[in-house]
Amino acid sequence: MRGYGFAEWFRPGEHDRVEAVLPEILASGASHLRTHVSWAEYLAPGGKDWFDWLIPKLGGQIDLLPCIHYTPPSLSRNGRTTGAPKVLKDYADFIDHVLTRHGRHFSHVELWNEPNNLLDWDWRADHDYQLFCEMVGGAAYWIKQRGWKTVLGGPCPFDPLWLDLMGQRGVLEQCDAVGFHGFPGTWDSEEGAWRGWDMHLGEMRAILARYGAPELWITEAGYSTWRGDQMEQARRFAKVMEAPADRLYWYAWRDLPKTVAVQEGFWFDPRHYHMGAVEAEGQPKLLARLLTDGGLARVREVTHLAAPSLAKAVKPVVITGGSGFIGSNLADSFLNDGHDVIVVDNLSRPGVDQNLRWLADRHGDRVHPMPADLRDEAAMRDAIRDAQAVIHLAGQTAVTTSLTAPIDDFEINARGTVNVLEAIRATGRPVPIVFASTNKVYGALDDLRMLETDDRYVPADARVRENGIAEDRPLDFCTPYGCSKGVADQYVLDYAKSYGIPSAVLRMSCIYGPRQFGTEDQGWVAHFLIRALMGEAISVYGNGKQVRDILHVSDAVAAYRGVLDNIGKLKGRAFNLGGGVANSVSLKTVLHEIERVVNHPVPLGFSDWRQGDQFYFVADTGLLQREIGWQAKVGWREGVADLARWLRENRTFPDIEPTRVRA
């Protein structure tokens, strides 16, 4: 296989999308790009101007393969783009025009797309493909006469009889390559037609060998992540790169926007809308992140690492989100004590594959990766079938993301948690579960009167000021994130009452520490430190006086272990988990400490408050202390210094001239 490329269809007028997508594709290490040039769109109003911009834009930066198809309805025998042109030579004449105008931007031309698909070619009016062969064969001959190479479009699904007919009719001898389309795991396998890349491509090569043996290109292969299984998409990509073909075009780079109709109709099949390596809004999936991070070698490394090995696990501890920040620290704790751990994680967050590698390097085959999404009910049942206990940490973690994609937020946090609970119930055993909830279930705390000082807000209520927010605080879900986590929180508690499942909930404040790859939306302490060590400005939402109680991850691990060890007396109850009053800090206070730790000033920028942000939240952890004797042991200054040390040891930062920073 000579490198890899992507098939990406662009619609007229999508200038901004092209400008955004092309640099991403190049950054992924792709060497070629397949896109369509619609004859029908070219002759429509504005079409020529669109392709005059698009083809040079793409062909000037990457090896471009234009797929030329779709008859203008006015020239078509059936009045649609799928029909043969009334004058078959018109197709060759149009390609001749494209070669003259833009041929310097590409070396190959693909002739039509999926000719056995009624949505692309109406074979009902051409049942013996005589019209198709005359049209395409004539175009191929003329393309070669002019010095370009031709690719015969691939049928989908593969049809050996059709391909042999193309050889008998003399079309193949005019072609330099033939395309193949295959989507195992998305469409092909469910039809019972998929027998493996080697089998199908071997059959295809045997036919091609009779007619001059042109090259075999996989012009479309892909995998839909409509069930959230991003790891499986990466696996399928690694697998097809081993196929006996000369070139690959993966379909596609970006998901189809939800507002766009597919050929069959608007939202005809949800799988169509999740074929990309990047979400429609630009958020990279696992495949895109791995390719951008290290190309095919990185994809192979991570997919090999995450190969399931559940057969060896005997009564394991299951940790959903086990490759995440808290999850990897918890997994390490259980593994150090001799437990096998099933790490359930879809690896969708940047950096978590590094945590999985760290666990595997330290503990070998007692780590059992399960690359699955919470929304996959069958996968949750498989993961939890033999569990001795479940720590449920996985979820959508950002308020901002929940506001832009509330349905996804609900499906992951609320429905995903019910899937985990149902998987436990399906075992028929009282498998204990401890769930990671959030202090956001208490809402924005707008009823608390605040006093504003030079660097922080403090509650006017002396009891709250001295102890923090206790569990008897009424629930007040705010923002989609607060709602989805709150729903999950209540389901976990109810399953103890309704089904006798020993469950407990920890409503967490701000946890920080080693193995955290913080972002602006989640993990703010680590995010602030990373930006400071990089010498980059930090954005603060609000005035920086908002107060949080921050808790080192080692103390959080101790709390989860303690609750699990005492689940018999704690089941059906929720507890606050945070740093408490002793570790309550304003953002401004933490920023001053970070300046001291990194030994240089940190530029700040201030923006408007974010929806649902609390002026003050400090957890009253007295209940957890009274029940199991837990309390935070790591002071916040010590913890920030510890995280800074870990970041310096595990990431590369520029040298910044130290300066005197006020204490």
PEMOTA-V498746 format. One record per backbone hydrogen bond with DSSP energy under -0.5 kcal/mol. NH is the residue of the N-H (numbers start at 0). CO is the residue of the C=O. E is the energy in kcal/mol with one decimal. If there is no record, write none. Layout:
<<NH,CO,E> <NH,CO,E>>
This chain:
<<1,245,-1.8> <2,0,-1.4> <4,247,-1.5> <5,31,-1.5> <6,249,-2.7> <7,5,-0.6> <7,33,-2.7> <13,10,-2.1> <14,12,-1.4> <17,13,-2.2> <18,14,-2.4> <19,15,-1.7> <20,16,-2.9> <21,17,-2.4> <22,18,-0.5> <23,19,-0.8> <24,20,-2.4> <25,21,-2.3> <26,22,-2.3> <27,23,-1.1> <28,25,-1.5> <29,24,-1.4> <30,3,-2.5> <31,3,-0.8> <32,62,-2.7> <33,5,-2.8> <34,64,-2.0> <36,66,-2.8> <37,35,-0.6> <38,36,-0.6> <38,68,-2.7> <39,69,-1.2> <41,37,-2.5> <42,38,-1.6> <43,39,-0.5> <43,40,-0.7> <46,43,-2.5> <47,41,-0.6> <49,45,-1.9> <50,46,-2.4> <51,47,-2.4> <52,48,-1.3> <53,49,-2.8> <54,50,-1.9> <56,52,-1.5> <57,53,-2.6> <58,54,-3.0> <59,55,-1.7> <60,57,-1.9> <61,57,-1.7> <62,30,-1.3> <63,61,-0.6> <63,104,-0.5> <64,32,-2.7> <65,63,-0.5> <65,107,-0.7> <66,34,-2.7> <67,65,-0.7> <67,109,-2.4> <68,36,-1.3> <68,66,-0.7> <70,80,-2.2> <74,71,-2.2> <75,71,-0.7> <75,72,-0.8> <76,83,-2.6> <82,79,-1.4> <85,74,-2.9> <87,85,-0.7> <89,86,-2.0> <90,87,-1.2> <91,87,-0.6> <92,88,-2.4> <93,89,-2.3> <94,90,-2.1> <95,91,-2.5> <96,92,-1.9> <97,93,-2.3> <98,94,-2.8> <99,95,-2.2> <100,96,-2.3> <101,97,-3.3> <102,98,-1.9> <104,101,-2.4> <105,102,-1.4> <106,63,-0.5> <107,63,-0.5> <108,148,-2.2> <109,65,-2.7> <110,150,-3.1> <111,67,-1.8> <111,109,-0.8> <113,153,-0.9> <116,113,-2.1> <117,115,-0.6> <119,116,-2.6> <120,116,-2.9> <121,81,-2.7> <122,120,-1.8> <124,121,-1.2> <125,122,-1.1> <128,125,-2.3> <132,128,-2.4> <133,129,-2.2> <134,130,-2.6> <135,131,-3.2> <136,132,-2.5> <137,133,-1.8> <138,134,-1.7> <139,135,-2.8> <140,136,-2.2> <141,137,-2.0> <142,138,-2.4> <143,139,-2.2> <144,140,-2.1> <145,141,-1.6> <146,143,-1.3> <147,142,-2.2> <148,106,-2.3> <150,108,-2.7> <151,176,-2.5> <152,110,-1.8> <152,150,-0.5> <162,158,-2.1> <163,159,-2.4> <164,160,-2.0> <165,161,-1.9> <166,162,-1.3> <167,163,-2.5> <168,164,-2.4> <169,166,-1.2> <170,165,-1.7> <171,165,-1.3> <173,170,-1.6> <174,171,-1.8> <175,149,-2.0> <176,149,-1.3> <177,214,-2.3> <178,151,-3.1> <179,216,-1.3> <180,154,-0.8> <181,219,-2.2> <185,182,-1.9> <186,182,-2.1> <187,182,-0.9> <190,186,-1.0> <190,187,-0.8> <191,188,-1.4> <192,187,-1.5> <193,187,-0.6> <199,195,-2.3> <200,196,-2.7> <201,197,-2.0> <202,198,-2.1> <203,199,-2.0> <204,200,-2.7> <205,201,-1.9> <206,202,-1.3> <207,203,-2.4> <208,204,-2.4> <209,206,-1.2> <210,207,-1.7> <211,208,-0.7> <212,207,-2.5> <214,175,-2.3> <216,177,-2.6> <216,214,-0.6> <217,246,-3.2> <218,179,-0.8> <218,216,-1.2> <219,179,-1.5> <220,248,-0.9> <221,181,-0.7> <224,273,-2.7> <227,224,-2.6> <229,227,-1.7> <232,228,-1.2> <233,229,-1.9> <234,230,-2.5> <235,231,-2.6> <236,232,-2.0> <237,233,-2.4> <238,234,-2.4> <239,235,-2.4> <240,236,-1.6> <241,238,-1.5> <242,239,-1.6> <244,242,-2.3> <245,215,-3.2> <246,215,-0.8> <248,217,-2.3> <249,4,-2.9> <250,220,-3.2> <251,6,-0.5> <251,249,-0.7> <254,277,-2.5> <259,256,-1.8> <261,264,-1.0> <264,261,-0.9> <267,264,-1.7> <271,268,-1.6> <272,269,-1.3> <273,270,-1.6> <274,271,-0.6> <276,251,-0.7> <276,252,-1.0> <277,252,-1.5> <278,282,-2.9> <281,278,-2.3> <283,281,-0.6> <284,276,-2.3> <287,276,-0.9> <288,284,-2.3> <289,285,-2.6> <290,286,-2.5> <291,287,-2.4> <292,288,-2.0> <293,289,-2.4> <294,289,-0.5> <294,290,-2.1> <296,293,-0.5> <297,293,-0.8> <297,294,-0.6> <298,294,-1.7> <299,295,-2.7> <300,296,-2.0> <301,297,-2.3> <302,298,-2.5> <303,299,-1.9> <304,300,-2.0> <305,301,-2.2> <306,303,-1.4> <311,308,-1.0> <312,309,-1.3> <314,312,-0.6> <316,339,-2.6> <317,315,-0.5> <317,388,-2.8> <318,316,-0.5> <318,341,-2.6> <319,317,-0.5> <319,390,-2.0> <320,343,-3.4> <321,318,-1.1> <321,343,-1.2> <323,320,-1.7> <327,323,-2.5> <328,324,-1.3> <329,325,-2.6> <330,326,-3.0> <331,327,-2.2> <332,328,-1.6> <333,329,-2.4> <334,330,-2.8> <335,331,-2.3> <336,332,-1.0> <337,334,-1.8> <338,333,-2.1> <340,365,-2.2> <341,316,-2.4> <342,340,-0.7> <342,367,-1.7> <343,318,-1.9> <343,341,-0.9> <344,342,-0.7> <344,369,-1.6> <351,348,-1.6> <353,350,-1.0> <354,350,-1.1> <355,351,-2.0> <356,352,-2.0> <357,353,-2.2> <358,354,-2.2> <359,355,-2.5> <360,356,-2.7> <361,357,-1.8> <362,358,-2.4> <363,359,-2.2> <365,362,-1.5> <366,363,-1.7> <367,340,-2.7> <367,365,-0.5> <368,366,-0.6> <369,342,-3.3> <370,305,-0.5> <371,369,-1.8> <375,372,-2.0> <376,374,-1.1> <379,375,-2.1> <380,376,-2.0> <381,377,-2.2> <382,378,-2.5> <383,379,-2.0> <384,380,-1.2> <386,383,-1.7> <387,315,-2.9> <388,315,-0.9> <389,431,-2.4> <390,317,-2.8> <391,389,-0.6> <391,433,-2.5> <392,319,-1.4> <392,390,-0.9> <396,394,-0.5> <401,397,-1.8> <402,398,-1.6> <403,399,-1.2> <404,400,-2.4> <408,404,-2.2> <409,405,-2.3> <410,406,-2.8> <411,407,-2.4> <412,408,-2.5> <413,409,-1.7> <414,409,-2.0> <415,410,-1.1> <416,412,-0.7> <417,413,-1.9> <418,414,-2.3> <419,415,-1.7> <420,416,-2.5> <421,417,-2.9> <422,418,-1.9> <423,419,-1.9> <424,420,-2.5> <425,421,-2.2> <426,422,-0.6> <426,423,-1.2> <427,423,-0.5> <427,424,-1.2> <428,423,-0.6> <430,428,-2.1> <431,387,-0.6> <432,501,-2.2> <433,389,-2.1> <434,503,-2.6> <435,391,-2.4> <436,434,-1.0> <436,505,-2.5> <438,507,-2.0> <440,437,-1.4> <441,438,-1.8> <442,439,-1.7> <444,441,-0.6> <447,444,-1.6> <448,446,-0.5> <450,457,-3.3> <452,450,-0.5> <452,455,-3.0> <456,544,-1.6> <457,450,-2.5> <459,448,-2.9> <461,459,-0.5> <464,460,-2.4> <465,461,-2.0> <466,462,-1.9> <467,463,-2.1> <468,617,-3.6> <472,469,-1.7> <475,440,-2.8> <477,439,-0.5> <481,477,-0.8> <482,478,-2.3> <483,479,-3.0> <484,480,-2.6> <485,481,-2.0> <486,482,-2.8> <487,483,-2.0> <488,484,-2.7> <489,485,-2.2> <490,486,-2.3> <491,487,-2.5> <492,488,-1.7> <493,489,-2.4> <494,490,-2.4> <495,491,-0.6> <495,492,-0.7> <496,492,-1.0> <497,493,-3.7> <498,494,-1.3> <499,495,-0.6> <500,494,-2.0> <502,500,-1.1> <503,432,-1.8> <504,572,-2.1> <505,434,-2.7> <506,504,-0.6> <506,574,-3.2> <507,436,-1.4> <507,505,-1.0> <508,576,-2.4> <509,548,-1.0> <510,508,-0.8> <511,550,-2.2> <515,512,-0.9> <516,514,-0.5> <517,515,-0.7> <518,521,-3.1> <526,522,-2.3> <527,523,-2.9> <528,524,-2.2> <529,525,-2.8> <530,526,-2.4> <531,527,-2.3> <532,528,-2.8> <533,529,-1.8> <534,530,-0.6> <534,531,-1.0> <535,530,-2.9> <537,602,-2.5> <539,537,-0.5> <539,604,-3.5> <541,539,-0.6> <541,606,-2.8> <546,614,-2.3> <547,584,-2.9> <548,616,-0.8> <549,547,-0.7> <549,582,-2.0> <550,509,-2.9> <552,511,-2.1> <554,551,-1.0> <555,551,-1.6> <556,552,-2.7> <557,553,-1.7> <558,554,-1.8> <559,555,-2.3> <560,556,-2.5> <561,557,-2.3> <562,558,-2.7> <563,559,-2.3> <564,560,-2.3> <565,561,-1.1> <566,563,-1.3> <568,565,-1.0> <569,565,-1.3> <570,566,-1.5> <571,502,-3.8> <572,502,-0.7> <572,569,-1.2> <574,504,-2.6> <576,506,-2.6> <578,548,-0.6> <582,579,-1.3> <583,580,-1.6> <584,547,-3.2> <586,545,-1.5> <587,543,-2.4> <589,585,-2.2> <590,586,-2.4> <591,587,-2.2> <592,588,-2.0> <593,589,-2.6> <594,590,-2.2> <595,591,-1.6> <596,592,-2.4> <597,593,-2.9> <598,594,-1.2> <599,594,-1.1> <602,600,-0.5> <604,537,-2.5> <606,539,-2.7> <612,609,-2.0> <614,443,-0.5> <616,546,-2.0> <619,468,-2.9> <620,618,-0.9> <624,620,-2.0> <625,621,-2.7> <626,622,-2.1> <627,623,-2.3> <628,624,-1.7> <629,623,-1.0> <634,632,-0.6> <638,634,-2.5> <639,635,-2.4> <640,636,-2.0> <641,637,-1.9> <642,638,-2.4> <643,639,-2.2> <644,640,-2.1> <645,641,-2.2> <646,642,-2.6> <647,643,-2.2> <648,644,-1.8> <649,645,-1.5> <650,646,-1.7> <652,650,-0.5> <658,598,-2.2>>
